[in-house]
Amino acid sequence: MSTQTLAQPACSLSTSRLVLISPKFPWPVVAISARKSQNPLRVSKTSSEKADSDVPLTVLDLLHAVHITLIARVTPEEWMSLGHGSRAQKQILQAYERRCVQAEGGWEEGVRRVDYLLGKTLLVGVEMYKTADKRDAVGRLVFSSP
């Protein structure tokens, strides 16, 4: 992707924060504008909504948030919430094994959140939702097989 594309606003809404969900995993991905987070002393103009619109969330911000979330190791609590020996745990373990075989390593790092995608790791888009709360935009991540 070109730097111009990565610098484009991630959605048509004027927001510096986007909460992304997926039916494939239980945690949200929260994308925050890097420019906003780098300047916590920023003075708002007339309202927080106005200030947020000055610092749009970019495609790069969104991709970074998804990446950071999915490379995280699965916590014991997240793993156990699937149910000991459940079908979901078995499928995720198979995805973990495929990932490690393809990467020729990484076994010692354990199951990562990306393994919940069961190999469908190509991010094809974000479906935006209309919400009553104007401060946070909400979208659903859409994945496919590479």
N, C-alpha and C positions, 0 to 999 in steps of 0.2 A: 504494500500500500504506500502511496506517496505521502509525504509529510503534509501536503495540502489536504488530502482526504482525512488524515488523522486529526487535523486541526479543525475540521468542520464540526458544527454542533451535532450531538448524537441524536437529537430529536427536535421536532418542530416546536416543542414547548420551551418557554424561557425558564429553564431550571438549572440549578447547579448541583442538584442531587436527584438521583434516580434509583429507586428500589426495584431490583430485578428478582423475579421468582421463577421457579421451574418445578413442574411436577416430578422431575427426576431426582430432586434432592430437597431436604427439609429446611435448609437455611436460606435466607435472602442474600443476594449480592447487592451491596450498597455502593453505588458509584458516585463519587463526589468530585467536582471540578478541582483539578490540581491547582489551578491558579487561585481558587478561593481558599483552599486548605493551606496554601503557602503564605497567605497574608491574613492571619487571624485578627489583626488590628484594623482591618479595613472599616471605614466609617460608612454606614448606610446613608442613603439619601433621605427618602421620606418613609420607607418601610423596608422590611427584610425582603419582601417580594421584589421590590425595585432593585435592591442591591444584588439579589440572586440573578436577576436578568442580565446584569452587567458582566457576569462571569459564567458563561454557558458551559455546560458539560460537553466535552468533546468526544469524538469517536475514540481517541486514544485513552481518555479517562475511563470510558466504558470498558474497553478491551483490557485495560490494566486491572480494573476491579474484578472482572471475570477471571482473569489469569491468576491473580493473587488468591482469590477465593478457592479456585479449583486445584491449585497445587498444594494447598494446606493438607496436612495429615488428618485423617479421620480420628476424632477423639474416641476414647473408650465408651463414653456416654452415647455418642452418635452411633457407634457400632452396635452397642447393646440395645439401643432403641429399635433396631430392626428385628430383634427377636433372635435368641440364641439358636443357631443352626437353621434359620429361616431360609426360604427360597431366595429372598432378597440378598441375604448375606452370601449365599452360594453364587449367585449371579455376579455380585460385585467382586468376589474373590476370583472368579474366572476372568473378569475384565482386568483386574490387577495383574494376574498371571500373563495375560496377552500383552499388556502394556510393558511389563518387565522383559518378556521375551523379545518384543520388537525393539526395545531400547537396549537390549543386551546388558541389562543390569537394573539396579534400583530396588532389588529385592529387600535389602536391609532398611529401606525407607518406609516400608509398610504401605498399607492401603491409603490412597489419597482421595480427596473428594471427587476428582475427575473420574475415578473408577465408578462412581455412581451413575455416570452417563452410559455405562455398558458398551463403550466403543463408539457411541454416537457423539463424537467430539468436534464436529464441524459446526461452528456457530453460524447459522444462516440468517438470523435476524432477531429482532425484538418486536413483539406485538404490544403496543401501548394500550393501557386501560384508562378509562375516564374515572377519576376519583373525586370525591367531594372535597378532600383536603387539597388545596391549591399549592401547598408548600412542597409536597413530595409527588413526583411523577412515579408511576408504577408501570412496569412492563414485564412481559413474560418472555424468557429466553427460549429460543427455538433452535434445537440441535438436530443434526442429521449425521449419517455415516460419511466419513471422508471418501 
